[in-house]
Amino acid sequence: MSTLPSAELTELASRYLLVYWQHREHFARMLAPILKAEHGLELRDYGILRYLEQDGVTPGVLSEVLHLPGYATSRLLDPLIKKGLIVRSVDPQDARRYLLQLTEQGRGVIRTIEGRFAQELARTFERLGKDRVMVLMDTLESLSKV
Protein backbone atom coordinates (compact mmCIF):
# COMPACT_ATOMS: atom_id res chain seq x y z
CA MET A 1 0.00 0.00 0.00
CA SER A 2 1.51 3.30 -1.06
CA THR A 3 1.48 6.36 1.15
CA LEU A 4 0.08 9.46 -0.48
CA PRO A 5 1.39 12.94 0.29
CA SER A 6 -0.75 14.89 2.75
CA ALA A 7 -1.96 17.39 0.14
CA GLU A 8 -3.06 14.56 -2.15
CA LEU A 9 -4.89 12.83 0.70
CA THR A 10 -6.69 16.07 1.51
CA GLU A 11 -7.65 16.48 -2.15
CA LEU A 12 -8.95 12.90 -2.36
CA ALA A 13 -10.91 13.28 0.88
CA SER A 14 -12.47 16.48 -0.40
CA ARG A 15 -13.37 14.89 -3.73
CA TYR A 16 -14.80 11.81 -2.00
CA LEU A 17 -17.05 13.94 0.22
CA LEU A 18 -18.27 15.95 -2.77
CA VAL A 19 -19.02 12.85 -4.84
CA TYR A 20 -20.68 11.16 -1.87
CA TRP A 21 -23.01 14.12 -1.31
CA GLN A 22 -23.76 14.46 -5.01
CA HIS A 23 -24.69 10.77 -5.18
CA ARG A 24 -26.80 11.02 -2.05
CA GLU A 25 -28.68 14.02 -3.45
CA HIS A 26 -29.18 12.32 -6.82
CA PHE A 27 -30.50 9.22 -5.06
CA ALA A 28 -32.85 11.32 -2.90
CA ARG A 29 -34.19 13.28 -5.91
CA MET A 30 -34.81 10.04 -7.78
CA LEU A 31 -36.44 8.07 -4.96
CA ALA A 32 -38.16 10.61 -2.69
CA PRO A 33 -41.01 11.30 -5.15
CA ILE A 34 -41.72 7.57 -5.46
CA LEU A 35 -41.91 7.19 -1.68
CA LYS A 36 -44.17 10.21 -1.33
CA ALA A 37 -46.52 9.39 -4.21
CA GLU A 38 -46.87 5.66 -3.60
CA HIS A 39 -46.65 5.43 0.20
CA GLY A 40 -46.89 8.94 1.65
CA LEU A 41 -43.42 8.49 3.15
CA GLU A 42 -40.27 10.58 3.30
CA LEU A 43 -36.82 9.14 2.59
CA ARG A 44 -36.00 9.27 6.31
CA ASP A 45 -39.13 7.18 7.03
CA TYR A 46 -37.81 4.48 4.72
CA GLY A 47 -34.47 4.59 6.57
CA ILE A 48 -36.28 4.16 9.88
CA LEU A 49 -38.29 1.22 8.56
CA ARG A 50 -35.11 -0.45 7.28
CA TYR A 51 -33.38 0.09 10.62
CA LEU A 52 -36.34 -1.46 12.43
CA GLU A 53 -35.84 -4.71 10.54
CA GLN A 54 -33.51 -5.47 13.45
CA ASP A 55 -35.01 -6.91 16.61
CA GLY A 56 -34.88 -5.13 19.96
CA VAL A 57 -34.66 -1.52 18.79
CA THR A 58 -35.77 0.99 21.40
CA PRO A 59 -36.74 4.62 20.74
CA GLY A 60 -33.55 5.62 22.59
CA VAL A 61 -31.35 3.55 20.30
CA LEU A 62 -33.11 4.97 17.26
CA SER A 63 -32.59 8.50 18.61
CA GLU A 64 -28.86 7.82 18.86
CA VAL A 65 -28.72 6.44 15.33
CA LEU A 66 -30.63 9.43 13.96
CA HIS A 67 -28.67 11.89 16.11
CA LEU A 68 -31.94 13.39 17.32
CA PRO A 69 -33.38 14.10 20.76
CA GLY A 70 -36.08 11.70 21.94
CA TYR A 71 -38.98 14.10 21.34
CA ALA A 72 -37.94 14.58 17.69
CA THR A 73 -37.62 10.83 17.14
CA SER A 74 -41.06 10.35 18.68
CA ARG A 75 -42.49 12.85 16.19
CA LEU A 76 -41.03 10.80 13.35
CA LEU A 77 -42.36 7.53 14.75
CA ASP A 78 -45.94 8.64 15.43
CA PRO A 79 -47.03 8.83 11.75
CA LEU A 80 -45.45 5.43 11.04
CA ILE A 81 -47.39 3.96 13.96
CA LYS A 82 -50.63 5.60 12.76
CA LYS A 83 -50.10 4.16 9.27
CA GLY A 84 -49.72 0.71 10.83
CA LEU A 85 -46.14 0.25 9.63
CA ILE A 86 -44.60 -0.13 13.09
CA VAL A 87 -45.77 -0.85 16.62
CA ARG A 88 -44.42 0.29 19.95
CA SER A 89 -44.73 -2.33 22.69
CA VAL A 90 -43.53 -2.75 26.24
CA ASP A 91 -40.24 -4.62 26.48
CA PRO A 92 -41.02 -7.97 28.15
CA GLN A 93 -37.56 -7.88 29.79
CA ASP A 94 -37.97 -4.37 31.21
CA ALA A 95 -41.42 -2.80 31.59
CA ARG A 96 -39.86 0.69 31.70
CA ARG A 97 -38.70 0.39 28.08
CA TYR A 98 -40.51 0.20 24.76
CA LEU A 99 -39.50 -1.80 21.71
CA LEU A 100 -40.18 -0.77 18.14
CA GLN A 101 -41.13 -3.42 15.63
CA LEU A 102 -42.17 -3.54 12.02
CA THR A 103 -45.65 -4.83 11.31
CA GLU A 104 -46.37 -7.18 8.42
CA GLN A 105 -47.72 -4.14 6.60
CA GLY A 106 -44.41 -2.35 7.24
CA ARG A 107 -42.46 -5.32 5.89
CA GLY A 108 -44.69 -5.33 2.83
CA VAL A 109 -44.06 -1.64 2.24
CA ILE A 110 -40.30 -2.24 2.43
CA ARG A 111 -40.55 -5.06 -0.13
CA THR A 112 -42.64 -2.90 -2.45
CA ILE A 113 -40.30 0.07 -2.11
CA GLU A 114 -37.24 -2.05 -2.73
CA GLY A 115 -38.82 -3.43 -5.88
CA ARG A 116 -39.45 0.11 -7.16
CA PHE A 117 -35.98 1.26 -6.13
CA ALA A 118 -34.46 -1.73 -7.92
CA GLN A 119 -36.29 -0.72 -11.11
CA GLU A 120 -34.92 2.81 -10.89
CA LEU A 121 -31.38 1.69 -10.04
CA ALA A 122 -31.43 -0.92 -12.82
CA ARG A 123 -31.74 1.91 -15.35
CA THR A 124 -28.68 3.60 -13.88
CA PHE A 125 -26.76 0.33 -13.74
CA GLU A 126 -27.59 -0.41 -17.39
CA ARG A 127 -26.05 2.91 -18.39
CA LEU A 128 -22.90 2.16 -16.37
CA GLY A 129 -22.51 -1.44 -17.48
CA LYS A 130 -22.08 -4.57 -15.39
CA ASP A 131 -18.28 -4.33 -15.03
CA ARG A 132 -18.36 -0.77 -13.68
CA VAL A 133 -21.23 -1.60 -11.32
CA MET A 134 -19.35 -4.61 -9.93
CA VAL A 135 -16.21 -2.48 -9.36
CA LEU A 136 -18.37 0.14 -7.64
CA MET A 137 -20.02 -2.44 -5.38
CA ASP A 138 -16.70 -4.07 -4.48
CA THR A 139 -15.19 -0.68 -3.71
CA LEU A 140 -18.12 0.42 -1.54
CA GLU A 141 -18.08 -2.88 0.36
CA SER A 142 -14.33 -2.52 0.95
CA LEU A 143 -14.74 1.09 2.04
CA SER A 144 -17.42 0.16 4.58
CA LYS A 145 -15.10 -2.44 6.14
CA VAL A 146 -12.14 -0.09 6.65
C-alpha positions as CSV (number, residue, x, y, z in Angstrom):
1,M,0.0,0.0,0.0
2,S,1.5,3.3,-1.1
3,T,1.5,6.4,1.1
4,L,0.1,9.5,-0.5
5,P,1.4,12.9,0.3
6,S,-0.7,14.9,2.7
7,A,-2.0,17.4,0.1
8,E,-3.1,14.6,-2.2
9,L,-4.9,12.8,0.7
10,T,-6.7,16.1,1.5
11,E,-7.7,16.5,-2.2
12,L,-8.9,12.9,-2.4
13,A,-10.9,13.3,0.9
14,S,-12.5,16.5,-0.4
15,R,-13.4,14.9,-3.7
16,Y,-14.8,11.8,-2.0
17,L,-17.1,13.9,0.2
18,L,-18.3,16.0,-2.8
19,V,-19.0,12.8,-4.8
20,Y,-20.7,11.2,-1.9
21,W,-23.0,14.1,-1.3
22,Q,-23.8,14.5,-5.0
23,H,-24.7,10.8,-5.2
24,R,-26.8,11.0,-2.0
25,E,-28.7,14.0,-3.4
26,H,-29.2,12.3,-6.8
27,F,-30.5,9.2,-5.1
28,A,-32.8,11.3,-2.9
29,R,-34.2,13.3,-5.9
30,M,-34.8,10.0,-7.8
31,L,-36.4,8.1,-5.0
32,A,-38.2,10.6,-2.7
33,P,-41.0,11.3,-5.2
34,I,-41.7,7.6,-5.5
35,L,-41.9,7.2,-1.7
36,K,-44.2,10.2,-1.3
37,A,-46.5,9.4,-4.2
38,E,-46.9,5.7,-3.6
39,H,-46.6,5.4,0.2
40,G,-46.9,8.9,1.6
41,L,-43.4,8.5,3.2
42,E,-40.3,10.6,3.3
43,L,-36.8,9.1,2.6
44,R,-36.0,9.3,6.3
45,D,-39.1,7.2,7.0
46,Y,-37.8,4.5,4.7
47,G,-34.5,4.6,6.6
48,I,-36.3,4.2,9.9
49,L,-38.3,1.2,8.6
50,R,-35.1,-0.4,7.3
51,Y,-33.4,0.1,10.6
52,L,-36.3,-1.5,12.4
53,E,-35.8,-4.7,10.5
54,Q,-33.5,-5.5,13.4
55,D,-35.0,-6.9,16.6
56,G,-34.9,-5.1,20.0
57,V,-34.7,-1.5,18.8
58,T,-35.8,1.0,21.4
59,P,-36.7,4.6,20.7
60,G,-33.5,5.6,22.6
61,V,-31.3,3.5,20.3
62,L,-33.1,5.0,17.3
63,S,-32.6,8.5,18.6
64,E,-28.9,7.8,18.9
65,V,-28.7,6.4,15.3
66,L,-30.6,9.4,14.0
67,H,-28.7,11.9,16.1
68,L,-31.9,13.4,17.3
69,P,-33.4,14.1,20.8
70,G,-36.1,11.7,21.9
71,Y,-39.0,14.1,21.3
72,A,-37.9,14.6,17.7
73,T,-37.6,10.8,17.1
74,S,-41.1,10.4,18.7
75,R,-42.5,12.8,16.2
76,L,-41.0,10.8,13.3
77,L,-42.4,7.5,14.7
78,D,-45.9,8.6,15.4
79,P,-47.0,8.8,11.8
80,L,-45.4,5.4,11.0
81,I,-47.4,4.0,14.0
82,K,-50.6,5.6,12.8
83,K,-50.1,4.2,9.3
84,G,-49.7,0.7,10.8
85,L,-46.1,0.3,9.6
86,I,-44.6,-0.1,13.1
87,V,-45.8,-0.8,16.6
88,R,-44.4,0.3,19.9
89,S,-44.7,-2.3,22.7
90,V,-43.5,-2.8,26.2
91,D,-40.2,-4.6,26.5
92,P,-41.0,-8.0,28.1
93,Q,-37.6,-7.9,29.8
94,D,-38.0,-4.4,31.2
95,A,-41.4,-2.8,31.6
96,R,-39.9,0.7,31.7
97,R,-38.7,0.4,28.1
98,Y,-40.5,0.2,24.8
99,L,-39.5,-1.8,21.7
100,L,-40.2,-0.8,18.1
101,Q,-41.1,-3.4,15.6
102,L,-42.2,-3.5,12.0
103,T,-45.6,-4.8,11.3
104,E,-46.4,-7.2,8.4
105,Q,-47.7,-4.1,6.6
106,G,-44.4,-2.4,7.2
107,R,-42.5,-5.3,5.9
108,G,-44.7,-5.3,2.8
109,V,-44.1,-1.6,2.2
110,I,-40.3,-2.2,2.4
111,R,-40.5,-5.1,-0.1
112,T,-42.6,-2.9,-2.5
113,I,-40.3,0.1,-2.1
114,E,-37.2,-2.1,-2.7
115,G,-38.8,-3.4,-5.9
116,R,-39.5,0.1,-7.2
117,F,-36.0,1.3,-6.1
118,A,-34.5,-1.7,-7.9
119,Q,-36.3,-0.7,-11.1
120,E,-34.9,2.8,-10.9
121,L,-31.4,1.7,-10.0
122,A,-31.4,-0.9,-12.8
123,R,-31.7,1.9,-15.4
124,T,-28.7,3.6,-13.9
125,F,-26.8,0.3,-13.7
126,E,-27.6,-0.4,-17.4
127,R,-26.0,2.9,-18.4
128,L,-22.9,2.2,-16.4
129,G,-22.5,-1.4,-17.5
130,K,-22.1,-4.6,-15.4
131,D,-18.3,-4.3,-15.0
132,R,-18.4,-0.8,-13.7
133,V,-21.2,-1.6,-11.3
134,M,-19.3,-4.6,-9.9
135,V,-16.2,-2.5,-9.4
136,L,-18.4,0.1,-7.6
137,M,-20.0,-2.4,-5.4
138,D,-16.7,-4.1,-4.5
139,T,-15.2,-0.7,-3.7
140,L,-18.1,0.4,-1.5
141,E,-18.1,-2.9,0.4
142,S,-14.3,-2.5,1.0
143,L,-14.7,1.1,2.0
144,S,-17.4,0.2,4.6
145,K,-15.1,-2.4,6.1
146,V,-12.1,-0.1,6.7
